[in-house]
Amino acid sequence: MPFRPSHRQLEYLVMLGETGHFGEAAKRCNVSQPTLSVQVALLEKQLGVTLIDRMPGQVTPTPVGTEIITAAKVILSGLDEIRALATGSKSNLGGAIRLGVAPSFGPYFLPYLLPPLHQQYPELKIYIREDRPRQLEKAVLQGETDCGLGPLPSAEDGFVSLQICRERILLGVPKAHPLAAFDRIAPDALKGERLLTLGAGHRLMDEVRRLADMSGATLAEEYEGSSLDAIRQMVSIDMGLSLFPELYVRSEFAKEDGIKLLTIDGWEGIRDIGFFWRQSSARGSHFETLARLGRSVAERIFEGDQQK
């Protein structure tokens, strides 16, 4: 019979890769260090490859070890999904969901979503991870996160997704800026203007880059904002212009009097927002139920004026 790694061996290997230390990995797995060391060494012997480079005080996965750790995360996530399906029902959506959210949307949407979600599924535990969309997509594919919420990834990337809204993107300019005299502008009015943006990995950065290419504006390459709040504050003191999503505007701009928001004619300033999960996930029905609730919440927030 071909050799099959055990669940515990894969768990030890993944934790070792995450911590880079045998002692810390053993502690997190609630086993002794010799037990973990022996099982990882046995796994290497059974597979016939070196998975871990051992150095004084530190361990690092080998290239093949890194690939196997990535595969192991997906396998372990699949086992967790089987347990969720066996022990949980539609009455609690499996009991727990690790939800990854984009920082440009999640913090402004979850306060609307979580109360009705908790009311309908009081036993459901939601573990929230906030990260850049591209990192979230990677975490979902690797099984580190069950489901993502934010700008939708490409369908070809191995995801199933359900859109909950189309969110407008508005241009923010300092109130002292000449463009602040208008409510709508043509793209070429931005020629030569400096556009601020979030860092790499944010899909909103892609929108800013497309607008810069289209209008002749310049991207502030020397600075990448860490948050929309940081970008908003920089725009308010005339350090450049930037794009802001509608829900963020609704949440944060009530207290902002230094920025004027404009619409750009001839530019499709929208982004599709929704939930997404791995095509291979066994918990698709749970995530579809979550996404349908999210859609109904989004419809109420945007007062039905979104294009679905």
BAZAFI-806411 format. One record per residue: residue in three letters; x, y, z of N, C-alpha, C in turn. Coordinates in nm, 3 decimals, m for minus. Example, Ala and Ser with C-alpha at 12.3 -4.5 7.8 and 13.67 -1.06 7.14 Angstrom:
<nodes>
> res,nX,nY,nZ,caX,caY,caZ,cX,cY,cZ
> ala,1.319,m0.569,0.780,1.230,m0.450,0.780,1.320,m0.330,0.780;
> ser,1.285,m0.225,0.708,1.367,m0.106,0.714,1.290,0.003,0.787;
</nodes>
This chain:
<nodes>
> res,nX,nY,nZ,caX,caY,caZ,cX,cY,cZ
> met,0.085,m0.119,0.000,0.000,0.000,0.000,0.088,0.125,0.000;
> pro,0.061,0.222,m0.086,0.143,0.343,m0.089,0.136,0.415,0.045;
> phe,0.247,0.483,0.079,0.253,0.557,0.205,0.164,0.681,0.197;
> arg,0.089,0.705,0.306,0.008,0.826,0.317,0.044,0.895,0.448;
> pro,0.088,1.023,0.440,0.120,1.095,0.563,m0.002,1.102,0.654;
> ser,0.021,1.098,0.784,m0.090,1.109,0.878,m0.130,1.255,0.897;
> his,m0.250,1.274,0.948,m0.299,1.408,0.979,m0.203,1.480,1.074;
> arg,m0.157,1.410,1.177,m0.069,1.473,1.275,0.066,1.509,1.215;
> gln,0.119,1.424,1.129,0.247,1.457,1.066,0.236,1.585,0.983;
> leu,0.128,1.596,0.907,0.108,1.717,0.827,0.090,1.839,0.916;
> glu,0.018,1.822,1.024,m0.004,1.933,1.118,0.129,1.979,1.178;
> tyr,0.214,1.883,1.216,0.345,1.918,1.273,0.429,1.992,1.169;
> leu,0.428,1.942,1.046,0.510,2.003,0.941,0.464,2.146,0.911;
> val,0.334,2.167,0.901,0.281,2.301,0.874,0.319,2.397,0.986;
> met,0.303,2.354,1.110,0.335,2.441,1.223,0.484,2.470,1.229;
> leu,0.566,2.372,1.194,0.710,2.392,1.192,0.747,2.496,1.086;
> gly,0.679,2.487,0.970,0.704,2.586,0.866,0.662,2.725,0.907;
> glu,0.553,2.736,0.985,0.504,2.868,1.027,0.589,2.930,1.136;
> thr,0.641,2.847,1.228,0.715,2.901,1.343,0.866,2.907,1.320;
> gly,0.919,2.815,1.237,1.064,2.811,1.216,1.141,2.765,1.338;
> his,1.071,2.694,1.428,1.138,2.651,1.552,1.069,2.526,1.605;
> phe,1.149,2.420,1.634,1.091,2.294,1.679,1.018,2.310,1.812;
> gly,1.080,2.383,1.906,1.020,2.400,2.037,0.887,2.473,2.032;
> glu,0.882,2.582,1.955,0.759,2.661,1.945,0.651,2.582,1.871;
> ala,0.690,2.508,1.766,0.593,2.427,1.692,0.533,2.320,1.782;
> ala,0.618,2.255,1.863,0.569,2.152,1.954,0.474,2.211,2.057;
> lys,0.508,2.329,2.107,0.422,2.395,2.206,0.284,2.423,2.148;
> arg,0.279,2.474,2.025,0.151,2.508,1.964,0.070,2.384,1.927;
> cys,0.139,2.272,1.905,0.069,2.147,1.872,0.038,2.065,1.997;
> asn,0.079,2.118,2.115,0.053,2.050,2.242,0.115,1.911,2.249;
> val,0.239,1.901,2.199,0.314,1.777,2.210,0.455,1.810,2.255;
> ser,0.531,1.707,2.292,0.670,1.731,2.330,0.754,1.756,2.205;
> gln,0.865,1.826,2.224,0.953,1.853,2.109,1.008,1.724,2.049;
> pro,1.053,1.625,2.130,1.101,1.499,2.069,0.995,1.430,1.984;
> thr,0.869,1.434,2.029,0.762,1.370,1.951,0.749,1.437,1.815;
> leu,0.746,1.569,1.815,0.732,1.642,1.688,0.853,1.616,1.599;
> ser,0.973,1.622,1.655,1.095,1.602,1.576,1.098,1.464,1.512;
> val,1.061,1.362,1.591,1.063,1.224,1.540,0.963,1.207,1.427;
> gln,0.844,1.263,1.442,0.741,1.247,1.340,0.777,1.320,1.210;
> val,0.838,1.438,1.220,0.880,1.510,1.099,0.992,1.434,1.030;
> ala,1.088,1.382,1.108,1.197,1.303,1.051,1.143,1.176,0.985;
> leu,1.044,1.111,1.048,0.983,0.991,0.990,0.912,1.024,0.860;
> leu,0.844,1.139,0.857,0.777,1.182,0.735,0.878,1.202,0.622;
> glu,0.991,1.263,0.653,1.097,1.282,0.552,1.148,1.147,0.502;
> lys,1.168,1.052,0.594,1.218,0.920,0.555,1.116,0.848,0.467;
> gln,0.989,0.858,0.503,0.885,0.789,0.427,0.867,0.850,0.288;
> leu,0.882,0.982,0.279,0.869,1.049,0.149,0.997,1.043,0.066;
> gly,1.110,1.022,0.134,1.237,1.013,0.064,1.293,1.148,0.022;
> val,1.253,1.255,0.091,1.304,1.390,0.059,1.328,1.465,0.190;
> thr,1.416,1.564,0.182,1.440,1.652,0.297,1.341,1.767,0.291;
> leu,1.262,1.781,0.394,1.158,1.884,0.399,1.203,2.009,0.474;
> ile,1.297,1.989,0.568,1.337,2.098,0.657,1.490,2.109,0.660;
> asp,1.541,2.230,0.639,1.683,2.258,0.662,1.699,2.294,0.809;
> arg,1.780,2.218,0.880,1.799,2.238,1.024,1.927,2.316,1.049;
> met,1.912,2.432,1.113,2.026,2.516,1.148,2.016,2.549,1.296;
> pro,2.127,2.586,1.361,2.122,2.617,1.504,2.020,2.727,1.535;
> gly,1.922,2.692,1.616,1.824,2.791,1.659,1.716,2.824,1.559;
> gln,1.722,2.765,1.440,1.622,2.798,1.339,1.609,2.685,1.238;
> val,1.489,2.667,1.187,1.467,2.570,1.080,1.394,2.640,0.967;
> thr,1.423,2.597,0.844,1.363,2.658,0.725,1.320,2.549,0.629;
> pro,1.199,2.558,0.574,1.157,2.457,0.476,1.246,2.460,0.352;
> thr,1.276,2.342,0.298,1.345,2.334,0.170,1.245,2.372,0.060;
> pro,1.291,2.392,m0.064,1.194,2.424,m0.171,1.083,2.322,m0.184;
> val,1.117,2.192,m0.181,1.012,2.090,m0.190,0.930,2.089,m0.061;
> gly,0.994,2.120,0.051,0.921,2.129,0.177,0.817,2.239,0.174;
> thr,0.852,2.352,0.113,0.757,2.463,0.100,0.636,2.422,0.017;
> glu,0.661,2.349,m0.092,0.550,2.304,m0.177,0.461,2.205,m0.102;
> ile,0.522,2.115,m0.026,0.444,2.016,0.047,0.365,2.082,0.161;
> ile,0.423,2.182,0.225,0.351,2.254,0.330,0.228,2.323,0.272;
> thr,0.243,2.383,0.154,0.128,2.448,0.088,0.017,2.347,0.061;
> ala,0.056,2.230,0.009,m0.044,2.126,m0.017,m0.104,2.073,0.112;
> ala,m0.023,2.063,0.216,m0.070,2.011,0.344,m0.176,2.104,0.405;
> lys,m0.158,2.235,0.388,m0.257,2.330,0.441,m0.393,2.308,0.377;
> val,m0.394,2.282,0.246,m0.521,2.258,0.177,m0.583,2.127,0.227;
> ile,m0.501,2.024,0.245,m0.552,1.895,0.294,m0.610,1.910,0.434;
> leu,m0.539,1.978,0.522,m0.587,1.996,0.659,m0.715,2.079,0.662;
> ser,m0.722,2.179,0.574,m0.844,2.259,0.566,m0.961,2.173,0.520;
> gly,m0.935,2.082,0.425,m1.040,1.992,0.379,m1.090,1.901,0.490;
> leu,m0.998,1.853,0.575,m1.040,1.771,0.689,m1.125,1.852,0.786;
> asp,m1.086,1.979,0.806,m1.167,2.067,0.893,m1.307,2.085,0.835;
> glu,m1.314,2.096,0.702,m1.445,2.112,0.638,m1.532,1.988,0.658;
> ile,m1.470,1.870,0.650,m1.545,1.746,0.671,m1.600,1.742,0.814;
> arg,m1.516,1.783,0.910,m1.563,1.787,1.049,m1.678,1.886,1.065;
> ala,m1.665,2.003,0.998,m1.770,2.105,1.008,m1.901,2.053,0.950;
> leu,m1.891,1.981,0.837,m2.011,1.926,0.776,m2.073,1.816,0.862;
> ala,m1.989,1.740,0.930,m2.039,1.629,1.011,m2.101,1.677,1.142;
> thr,m2.040,1.779,1.202,m2.085,1.823,1.335,m2.177,1.943,1.329;
> gly,m2.176,2.016,1.218,m2.259,2.135,1.208,m2.363,2.117,1.099;
> ser,m2.470,2.188,1.112,m2.577,2.181,1.012,m2.603,2.320,0.960;
> lys,m2.702,2.332,0.872,m2.738,2.463,0.820,m2.786,2.556,0.929;
> ser,m2.822,2.499,1.044,m2.869,2.584,1.153,m2.757,2.667,1.214;
> asn,m2.631,2.627,1.193,m2.520,2.709,1.246,m2.406,2.724,1.146;
> leu,m2.431,2.692,1.018,m2.333,2.707,0.910,m2.200,2.640,0.942;
> gly,m2.205,2.525,1.006,m2.082,2.451,1.034,m2.016,2.487,1.165;
> gly,m2.069,2.583,1.237,m2.017,2.616,1.370,m1.912,2.724,1.373;
> ala,m1.829,2.734,1.269,m1.723,2.835,1.267,m1.684,2.867,1.124;
> ile,m1.652,2.991,1.097,m1.604,3.035,0.966,m1.487,3.129,0.987;
> arg,m1.376,3.099,0.922,m1.262,3.191,0.921,m1.281,3.284,0.801;
> leu,m1.317,3.407,0.829,m1.354,3.503,0.725,m1.244,3.605,0.706;
> gly,m1.191,3.612,0.584,m1.093,3.714,0.552,m1.161,3.834,0.487;
> val,m1.125,3.954,0.529,m1.190,4.074,0.476,m1.086,4.174,0.426;
> ala,m1.119,4.242,0.317,m1.033,4.348,0.264,m1.049,4.472,0.351;
> pro,m0.939,4.538,0.388,m0.947,4.654,0.478,m1.017,4.775,0.418;
> ser,m1.032,4.778,0.286,m1.101,4.891,0.223,m1.253,4.872,0.219;
> phe,m1.301,4.754,0.265,m1.445,4.728,0.265,m1.494,4.665,0.395;
> gly,m1.427,4.560,0.442,m1.473,4.483,0.555,m1.507,4.563,0.680;
> pro,m1.416,4.650,0.728,m1.446,4.723,0.853,m1.569,4.812,0.846;
> tyr,m1.609,4.851,0.725,m1.723,4.941,0.708,m1.852,4.866,0.677;
> phe,m1.838,4.736,0.644,m1.955,4.653,0.613,m1.992,4.560,0.729;
> leu,m1.892,4.508,0.799,m1.919,4.410,0.904,m2.010,4.462,1.015;
> pro,m2.002,4.589,1.054,m2.096,4.636,1.157,m2.242,4.623,1.116;
> tyr,m2.270,4.622,0.986,m2.406,4.600,0.936,m2.439,4.451,0.926;
> leu,m2.337,4.370,0.892,m2.360,4.227,0.867,m2.366,4.144,0.994;
> leu,m2.275,4.169,1.089,m2.261,4.078,1.202,m2.384,4.071,1.293;
> pro,m2.452,4.181,1.323,m2.571,4.167,1.411,m2.680,4.075,1.354;
> pro,m2.724,4.093,1.227,m2.825,3.999,1.176,m2.770,3.857,1.160;
> leu,m2.641,3.844,1.130,m2.581,3.711,1.119,m2.585,3.641,1.254;
> his,m2.550,3.712,1.360,m2.551,3.653,1.494,m2.694,3.622,1.538;
> gln,m2.788,3.705,1.497,m2.927,3.682,1.533,m2.980,3.553,1.468;
> gln,m2.942,3.530,1.342,m2.989,3.411,1.272,m2.912,3.285,1.311;
> tyr,m2.782,3.300,1.341,m2.697,3.185,1.372,m2.620,3.214,1.502;
> pro,m2.688,3.213,1.616,m2.624,3.254,1.742,m2.506,3.167,1.784;
> glu,m2.501,3.042,1.736,m2.390,2.953,1.775,m2.272,2.961,1.679;
> leu,m2.286,3.035,1.572,m2.179,3.045,1.473,m2.067,3.137,1.523;
> lys,m1.944,3.088,1.514,m1.828,3.169,1.551,m1.762,3.220,1.422;
> ile,m1.735,3.350,1.417,m1.670,3.412,1.302,m1.532,3.462,1.344;
> tyr,m1.428,3.404,1.286,m1.291,3.448,1.312,m1.248,3.537,1.195;
> ile,m1.225,3.664,1.223,m1.203,3.763,1.118,m1.055,3.791,1.100;
> arg,m1.011,3.784,0.976,m0.873,3.818,0.939,m0.879,3.931,0.838;
> glu,m0.810,4.040,0.864,m0.808,4.154,0.772,m0.672,4.157,0.702;
> asp,m0.674,4.163,0.569,m0.548,4.163,0.495,m0.572,4.218,0.354;
> arg,m0.465,4.247,0.284,m0.474,4.294,0.146,m0.542,4.188,0.060;
> pro,m0.625,4.230,m0.034,m0.704,4.131,m0.112,m0.621,4.019,m0.173;
> arg,m0.507,4.050,m0.230,m0.429,3.943,m0.294,m0.375,3.844,m0.191;
> gln,m0.342,3.892,m0.071,m0.299,3.800,0.035,m0.416,3.716,0.083;
> leu,m0.535,3.776,0.090,m0.654,3.700,0.129,m0.684,3.591,0.028;
> glu,m0.674,3.624,m0.099,m0.700,3.525,m0.204,m0.604,3.407,m0.190;
> lys,m0.479,3.438,m0.163,m0.379,3.332,m0.145,m0.414,3.247,m0.022;
> ala,m0.456,3.312,0.087,m0.490,3.240,0.209,m0.611,3.149,0.188;
> val,m0.709,3.195,0.110,m0.827,3.112,0.082,m0.786,2.991,m0.002;
> leu,m0.706,3.011,m0.105,m0.665,2.900,m0.190,m0.582,2.797,m0.114;
> gln,m0.503,2.844,m0.017,m0.417,2.754,0.059,m0.487,2.693,0.180;
> gly,m0.614,2.729,0.203,m0.688,2.670,0.312,m0.664,2.734,0.447;
> glu,m0.590,2.848,0.451,m0.567,2.916,0.578,m0.690,2.995,0.621;
> thr,m0.771,3.036,0.524,m0.893,3.111,0.547,m1.005,3.041,0.471;
> asp,m1.125,3.034,0.530,m1.234,2.961,0.466,m1.298,3.040,0.352;
> cys,m1.318,3.168,0.374,m1.399,3.249,0.283,m1.348,3.391,0.287;
> gly,m1.353,3.461,0.173,m1.307,3.599,0.167,m1.422,3.694,0.137;
> leu,m1.406,3.820,0.177,m1.504,3.926,0.150,m1.429,4.049,0.104;
> gly,m1.461,4.093,m0.017,m1.395,4.212,m0.070,m1.409,4.218,m0.221;
> pro,m1.322,4.294,m0.289,m1.325,4.296,m0.435,m1.312,4.155,m0.491;
> leu,m1.395,4.121,m0.588,m1.400,3.983,m0.635,m1.277,3.947,m0.717;
> pro,m1.218,3.830,m0.693,m1.107,3.782,m0.776,m1.160,3.728,m0.908;
> ser,m1.069,3.696,m0.997,m1.107,3.638,m1.125,m1.157,3.496,m1.105;
> ala,m1.261,3.459,m1.180,m1.318,3.324,m1.167,m1.215,3.218,m1.205;
> glu,m1.125,3.253,m1.298,m1.025,3.154,m1.344,m0.924,3.119,m1.237;
> asp,m0.920,3.198,m1.129,m0.818,3.178,m1.027,m0.849,3.065,m0.931;
> gly,m0.957,2.991,m0.952,m0.989,2.879,m0.866,m1.090,2.910,m0.758;
> phe,m1.165,3.018,m0.776,m1.263,3.059,m0.675,m1.406,3.041,m0.726;
> val,m1.497,3.023,m0.632,m1.639,3.045,m0.655,m1.672,3.176,m0.584;
> ser,m1.752,3.261,m0.646,m1.781,3.390,m0.584,m1.928,3.424,m0.601;
> leu,m1.977,3.509,m0.510,m2.113,3.558,m0.517,m2.109,3.708,m0.488;
> gln,m2.145,3.786,m0.588,m2.142,3.931,m0.575,m2.255,3.979,m0.483;
> ile,m2.224,4.074,m0.396,m2.328,4.129,m0.308,m2.362,4.275,m0.342;
> cys,m2.271,4.345,m0.411,m2.301,4.484,m0.449,m2.197,4.533,m0.549;
> arg,m2.230,4.643,m0.614,m2.134,4.717,m0.696,m2.114,4.851,m0.625;
> glu,m1.992,4.878,m0.586,m1.962,4.996,m0.505,m1.900,5.105,m0.591;
> arg,m1.953,5.224,m0.581,m1.897,5.337,m0.655,m1.761,5.378,m0.595;
> ile,m1.674,5.430,m0.681,m1.545,5.483,m0.638,m1.541,5.631,m0.676;
> leu,m1.514,5.716,m0.578,m1.518,5.860,m0.598,m1.378,5.920,m0.587;
> leu,m1.359,6.032,m0.654,m1.231,6.103,m0.648,m1.235,6.207,m0.538;
> gly,m1.137,6.204,m0.451,m1.127,6.304,m0.345,m1.018,6.406,m0.377;
> val,m1.052,6.536,m0.368,m0.956,6.643,m0.393,m0.959,6.739,m0.275;
> pro,m0.847,6.805,m0.242,m0.849,6.904,m0.134,m0.948,7.015,m0.165;
> lys,m1.014,7.068,m0.064,m1.115,7.170,m0.088,m1.057,7.299,m0.145;
> ala,m0.928,7.320,m0.125,m0.863,7.439,m0.180,m0.816,7.418,m0.324;
> his,m0.831,7.296,m0.376,m0.784,7.263,m0.511,m0.879,7.323,m0.615;
> pro,m0.827,7.370,m0.728,m0.914,7.427,m0.832,m1.026,7.332,m0.877;
> leu,m1.000,7.201,m0.877,m1.102,7.105,m0.920,m1.219,7.096,m0.822;
> ala,m1.199,7.145,m0.700,m1.305,7.138,m0.600,m1.423,7.229,m0.635;
> ala,m1.406,7.313,m0.735,m1.516,7.400,m0.778,m1.620,7.323,m0.859;
> phe,m1.588,7.196,m0.896,m1.677,7.117,m0.981,m1.730,6.996,m0.905;
> asp,m1.843,6.944,m0.951,m1.897,6.818,m0.899,m1.859,6.700,m0.988;
> arg,m1.841,6.728,m1.116,m1.803,6.627,m1.214,m1.691,6.683,m1.299;
> ile,m1.598,6.597,m1.336,m1.488,6.640,m1.422,m1.463,6.535,m1.529;
> ala,m1.399,6.577,m1.638,m1.355,6.484,m1.742,m1.220,6.426,m1.700;
> pro,m1.186,6.307,m1.745,m1.058,6.246,m1.705,m0.937,6.333,m1.737;
> asp,m0.940,6.404,m1.851,m0.821,6.482,m1.886,m0.798,6.601,m1.794;
> ala,m0.896,6.632,m1.709,m0.875,6.739,m1.610,m0.771,6.697,m1.506;
> leu,m0.739,6.566,m1.500,m0.642,6.516,m1.403,m0.500,6.511,m1.459;
> lys,m0.482,6.552,m1.582,m0.348,6.545,m1.643,m0.247,6.623,m1.559;
> gly,m0.140,6.553,m1.521,m0.034,6.614,m1.441,m0.061,6.614,m1.291;
> glu,m0.182,6.575,m1.249,m0.212,6.570,m1.105,m0.144,6.449,m1.041;
> arg,m0.121,6.457,m0.911,m0.053,6.351,m0.835,m0.158,6.267,m0.763;
> leu,m0.159,6.137,m0.791,m0.256,6.046,m0.731,m0.190,5.961,m0.624;
> leu,m0.248,5.963,m0.504,m0.202,5.879,m0.394,m0.278,5.747,m0.396;
> thr,m0.214,5.641,m0.346,m0.281,5.510,m0.350,m0.234,5.422,m0.236;
> leu,m0.315,5.319,m0.209,m0.273,5.214,m0.117,m0.162,5.131,m0.181;
> gly,m0.095,5.048,m0.101,0.019,4.974,m0.149,m0.016,4.854,m0.236;
> ala,0.088,4.788,m0.284,0.071,4.670,m0.369,m0.010,4.563,m0.295;
> gly,m0.092,4.491,m0.371,m0.176,4.388,m0.312,m0.318,4.435,m0.289;
> his,m0.340,4.567,m0.294,m0.475,4.623,m0.285,m0.531,4.639,m0.426;
> arg,m0.648,4.587,m0.452,m0.706,4.601,m0.585,m0.745,4.747,m0.613;
> leu,m0.764,4.827,m0.509,m0.791,4.969,m0.530,m0.671,5.038,m0.594;
> met,m0.552,4.986,m0.568,m0.433,5.041,m0.633,m0.441,5.022,m0.784;
> asp,m0.497,4.909,m0.827,m0.513,4.884,m0.970,m0.605,4.989,m1.032;
> glu,m0.711,5.028,m0.959,m0.804,5.129,m1.010,m0.734,5.264,m1.025;
> val,m0.653,5.300,m0.926,m0.580,5.427,m0.932,m0.483,5.425,m1.049;
> arg,m0.416,5.313,m1.068,m0.320,5.303,m1.178,m0.391,5.315,m1.314;
> arg,m0.507,5.251,m1.327,m0.582,5.261,m1.453,m0.627,5.404,m1.479;
> leu,m0.671,5.472,m1.373,m0.714,5.611,m1.389,m0.597,5.699,m1.428;
> ala,m0.481,5.675,m1.369,m0.362,5.754,m1.403,m0.324,5.733,m1.550;
> asp,m0.327,5.608,m1.595,m0.294,5.579,m1.735,m0.393,5.644,m1.830;
> met,m0.519,5.646,m1.791,m0.624,5.699,m1.878,m0.622,5.852,m1.885;
> ser,m0.587,5.916,m1.773,m0.604,6.061,m1.764,m0.476,6.141,m1.782;
> gly,m0.362,6.073,m1.771,m0.236,6.146,m1.776,m0.191,6.195,m1.640;
> ala,m0.257,6.151,m1.533,m0.212,6.183,m1.398,m0.089,6.099,m1.365;
> thr,m0.018,6.140,m1.261,0.101,6.065,m1.219,0.073,5.993,m1.088;
> leu,0.128,5.873,m1.075,0.111,5.794,m0.954,0.222,5.829,m0.856;
> ala,0.188,5.854,m0.732,0.287,5.887,m0.630,0.363,5.760,m0.591;
> glu,0.459,5.721,m0.674,0.529,5.594,m0.654,0.615,5.594,m0.528;
> glu,0.655,5.713,m0.482,0.745,5.719,m0.367,0.672,5.694,m0.235;
> tyr,0.539,5.692,m0.238,0.463,5.667,m0.115,0.342,5.581,m0.145;
> glu,0.326,5.476,m0.064,0.207,5.391,m0.073,0.139,5.392,0.062;
> gly,0.014,5.437,0.065,m0.058,5.450,0.191,m0.082,5.317,0.258;
> ser,m0.079,5.317,0.390,m0.104,5.195,0.467,m0.252,5.175,0.494;
> ser,m0.333,5.280,0.479,m0.476,5.270,0.504,m0.548,5.383,0.432;
> leu,m0.680,5.366,0.415,m0.759,5.474,0.355,m0.759,5.597,0.444;
> asp,m0.755,5.577,0.575,m0.751,5.692,0.666,m0.624,5.774,0.642;
> ala,m0.510,5.707,0.625,m0.385,5.778,0.601,m0.392,5.855,0.469;
> ile,m0.447,5.791,0.365,m0.461,5.857,0.236,m0.554,5.978,0.248;
> arg,m0.665,5.961,0.320,m0.762,6.071,0.336,m0.696,6.191,0.404;
> gln,m0.617,6.166,0.507,m0.551,6.276,0.578,m0.449,6.346,0.488;
> met,m0.380,6.270,0.404,m0.282,6.331,0.314,m0.350,6.416,0.207;
> val,m0.464,6.367,0.156,m0.538,6.448,0.058,m0.586,6.577,0.122;
> ser,m0.629,6.571,0.248,m0.685,6.689,0.315,m0.581,6.799,0.334;
> ile,m0.451,6.763,0.334,m0.347,6.865,0.349,m0.275,6.890,0.216;
> asp,m0.345,6.859,0.107,m0.299,6.897,m0.028,m0.171,6.826,m0.072;
> met,m0.158,6.697,m0.036,m0.042,6.620,m0.081,m0.072,6.541,m0.208;
> gly,m0.195,6.548,m0.256,m0.232,6.478,m0.377,m0.381,6.450,m0.378;
> leu,m0.426,6.378,m0.481,m0.565,6.336,m0.494,m0.571,6.184,m0.478;
> ser,m0.690,6.130,m0.455,m0.700,5.985,m0.446,m0.843,5.939,m0.466;
> leu,m0.859,5.806,m0.477,m0.990,5.744,m0.493,m1.036,5.685,m0.360;
> phe,m1.168,5.695,m0.336,m1.225,5.644,m0.212,m1.352,5.566,m0.243;
> pro,m1.365,5.442,m0.189,m1.486,5.361,m0.212,m1.606,5.421,m0.136;
> glu,m1.724,5.396,m0.189,m1.846,5.459,m0.140,m1.876,5.427,0.006;
> leu,m1.861,5.301,0.048,m1.897,5.267,0.185,m1.801,5.332,0.284;
> tyr,m1.673,5.341,0.247,m1.577,5.413,0.330,m1.618,5.559,0.342;
> val,m1.658,5.618,0.231,m1.702,5.758,0.231,m1.820,5.776,0.326;
> arg,m1.917,5.687,0.318,m2.035,5.697,0.404,m1.998,5.687,0.551;
> ser,m1.898,5.606,0.581,m1.859,5.583,0.719,m1.771,5.694,0.776;
> glu,m1.676,5.743,0.695,m1.572,5.830,0.748,m1.578,5.976,0.703;
> phe,m1.649,6.006,0.596,m1.642,6.142,0.543,m1.741,6.239,0.608;
> ala,m1.827,6.188,0.695,m1.918,6.279,0.766,m1.839,6.376,0.853;
> lys,m1.721,6.331,0.898,m1.637,6.416,0.983,m1.522,6.480,0.905;
> glu,m1.526,6.471,0.774,m1.418,6.524,0.689,m1.465,6.649,0.618;
> asp,m1.405,6.764,0.649,m1.445,6.888,0.583,m1.334,6.946,0.497;
> gly,m1.225,6.871,0.481,m1.115,6.923,0.402,m1.106,6.865,0.262;
> ile,m1.203,6.778,0.224,m1.197,6.709,0.095,m1.330,6.723,0.022;
> lys,m1.322,6.747,m0.107,m1.441,6.749,m0.193,m1.439,6.620,m0.277;
> leu,m1.555,6.554,m0.286,m1.567,6.431,m0.363,m1.627,6.460,m0.499;
> leu,m1.563,6.406,m0.603,m1.606,6.432,m0.741,m1.636,6.301,m0.813;
> thr,m1.718,6.312,m0.917,m1.744,6.202,m1.010,m1.665,6.228,m1.137;
> ile,m1.608,6.123,m1.195,m1.530,6.136,m1.319,m1.613,6.084,m1.434;
> asp,m1.647,6.170,m1.527,m1.725,6.130,m1.644,m1.642,6.042,m1.736;
> gly,m1.706,5.940,m1.794,m1.637,5.856,m1.891,m1.542,5.756,m1.830;
> trp,m1.545,5.742,m1.699,m1.460,5.642,m1.631,m1.550,5.558,m1.543;
> glu,m1.544,5.427,m1.559,m1.630,5.336,m1.484,m1.577,5.320,m1.342;
> gly,m1.613,5.414,m1.256,m1.565,5.413,m1.119,m1.648,5.324,m1.030;
> ile,m1.640,5.195,m1.050,m1.713,5.098,m0.968,m1.625,4.977,m0.942;
> arg,m1.659,4.902,m0.839,m1.591,4.775,m0.816,m1.693,4.674,m0.765;
> asp,m1.677,4.549,m0.808,m1.766,4.441,m0.769,m1.717,4.382,m0.638;
> ile,m1.808,4.377,m0.539,m1.775,4.329,m0.405,m1.857,4.203,m0.377;
> gly,m1.794,4.107,m0.311,m1.868,3.987,m0.277,m1.788,3.891,m0.191;
> phe,m1.845,3.774,m0.169,m1.779,3.666,m0.097,m1.719,3.569,m0.197;
> phe,m1.606,3.508,m0.162,m1.544,3.410,m0.251,m1.478,3.300,m0.169;
> trp,m1.473,3.178,m0.228,m1.416,3.063,m0.160,m1.359,2.968,m0.265;
> arg,m1.284,2.868,m0.221,m1.220,2.773,m0.313,m1.325,2.691,m0.386;
> gln,m1.301,2.667,m0.513,m1.391,2.581,m0.591,m1.400,2.442,m0.531;
> ser,m1.292,2.395,m0.468,m1.290,2.260,m0.412,m1.347,2.251,m0.272;
> ser,m1.391,2.364,m0.215,m1.442,2.361,m0.078,m1.569,2.278,m0.068;
> ala,m1.576,2.197,0.039,m1.696,2.117,0.064,m1.806,2.196,0.134;
> arg,m1.775,2.321,0.170,m1.869,2.401,0.248,m1.933,2.512,0.165;
> gly,m1.941,2.491,0.035,m1.998,2.593,m0.052,m2.137,2.638,m0.010;
> ser,m2.220,2.545,0.037,m2.357,2.582,0.076,m2.357,2.677,0.195;
> his,m2.261,2.658,0.288,m2.250,2.749,0.403,m2.216,2.890,0.355;
> phe,m2.118,2.899,0.265,m2.071,3.030,0.221,m2.175,3.098,0.131;
> glu,m2.250,3.019,0.055,m2.358,3.077,m0.026,m2.465,3.139,0.063;
> thr,m2.496,3.071,0.172,m2.595,3.124,0.267,m2.544,3.254,0.328;
> leu,m2.417,3.255,0.367,m2.356,3.377,0.422,m2.359,3.490,0.320;
> ala,m2.326,3.458,0.194,m2.322,3.560,0.090,m2.461,3.614,0.058;
> arg,m2.562,3.528,0.061,m2.699,3.577,0.036,m2.745,3.673,0.145;
> leu,m2.709,3.643,0.270,m2.740,3.737,0.377,m2.663,3.867,0.355;
> gly,m2.536,3.855,0.315,m2.457,3.975,0.288,m2.517,4.060,0.178;
> arg,m2.572,3.995,0.076,m2.634,4.069,m0.034,m2.757,4.146,0.015;
> ser,m2.839,4.083,0.098,m2.958,4.151,0.148,m2.920,4.269,0.236;
> val,m2.814,4.254,0.314,m2.765,4.365,0.397,m2.714,4.478,0.309;
> ala,m2.637,4.443,0.204,m2.583,4.546,0.114,m2.695,4.620,0.043;
> glu,m2.800,4.550,0.005,m2.913,4.616,m0.062,m2.977,4.721,0.029;
> arg,m2.984,4.689,0.157,m3.041,4.787,0.250,m2.948,4.907,0.268;
> ile,m2.817,4.881,0.275,m2.722,4.990,0.293,m2.727,5.087,0.175;
> phe,m2.725,5.030,0.056,m2.718,5.113,m0.064,m2.857,5.148,m0.117;
> glu,m2.960,5.117,m0.040,m3.096,5.161,m0.068,m3.146,5.115,m0.204;
> gly,m3.099,4.999,m0.245,m3.150,4.941,m0.370,m3.101,5.007,m0.496;
> asp,m3.006,5.101,m0.486,m2.964,5.170,m0.608,m2.844,5.106,m0.673;
> gln,m2.800,4.990,m0.618,m2.687,4.921,m0.678,m2.734,4.838,m0.797;
> gln,m2.649,4.826,m0.894,m2.675,4.733,m1.006,m2.630,4.595,m0.963;
> lys,m2.720,4.501,m0.955,m2.687,4.369,m0.903,m2.638,4.279,m1.014;
</nodes>
